[in-house]
């Protein structure tokens, strides 16, 4: 068998192995959380707020935490929506026209956001 | 002036204001961090801060070296684990896998990206840490502190980085034109030779961007790492040692023990360091990408 065929099959096996690791780890994460979490989940947990002695295993649930998360997410999204729509339009060519301000803003947002814009710009230029 | 023009003017000014705000936000954060961190910078010389490994805030000793090394070890390990696995998976998905498999795996990877980091941390504590403690460390004859350490942090982080690198690399590989592949195959190259010499060469800048993106996610990740990494302020010497990365230091100690002089300032200095590294990294990555786009590399 030719060397290049051997090489191909080795790499193919490695690829399948990697894919199995990725999918397997996802299933492991979800599986572990469900396995440990489902037995203690009940209606009271979701519909009652924490009561005295909650952390000692007495009554109550996590409704307060759930509502808190929802409020935070709604408020944050609403605020971000208002601001970012404006910014997104302004960064278009019609307004800022690729000026220094728009470059600075992109860099600043990149840093705040951990490079996501960098990728989006790159993929934009690719297609 | 007619009302249409007025509307146009007002809306463009509003958008300008929002843009300026976003632009200044970063500088505002940088300046406020610097001003809060400056007390310690004026008392302790910078080389001492960066290269001393003595951490004793009560004794006025602020050496960040253990934390910096902890960050580097965890991030480095996560990158080493994640890059080959996710690149190979991405290549398989885009080049070899049939449509069925691709359609089945893609939502799973998106799901992986959407899981909050605390959940990853919990999973690390429930699954990875006991595995290292009971199976891996005894098999390799290594000492661990109950399984908590860099290895656990690196494994959890690398799983968090998988979806980023896989999905970006997948997009980039798909953008390589089909004709290039056909030309190479028609010359008698095998599929793997085509991938190695044609597809990957064309996709290199995009893959670079994918790795940078994954690395920067790993670098600043706090919660999941904090839960499994052991949090011992000592310079690690192997992957089984516990570490104490900078984000974990900030999350664990901010707001506590602020009566100790300079403590608050030291923590904000740690935040400033993280921000500076991300800044430098961004600028470097951007420069490389600009060069690639111009065709220099």
Interface residues (C-beta under 8 A of the other chain):
Chain A: X4 X5 X7 X8 X11 X12 X14 X15 X16 X17 X18 X19 X21 X22 X23 X25 X26 X28 X29 X30 X32 X33 X36 X83 X84 X86 X87 X89 X90 X91 X95 X96 X101 X102 X104 X105 X107 X108 X109 X110 X111 X112 X114 X115 X116 X118 X119 X122 X123 X125 X126 X127
Chain B: X12 X14 X15 X16 X17 X18 X19 X20 X21 X22 X23 X24 X25 X26 X27 X29 X84 X85 X86 X88 X89 X91 X92 X93 X96 X105 X108 X109 X111 X112 X115 X119 X120 X122 X123 X126 X127 X159 X162 X166 X168 X171 X172 X175 X190 X191 X192 X193 X205 X206 X209 X210 X212 X213 X216 X217 X220 X275 X278 X279 X282 X283 X285 X286 X289 X293
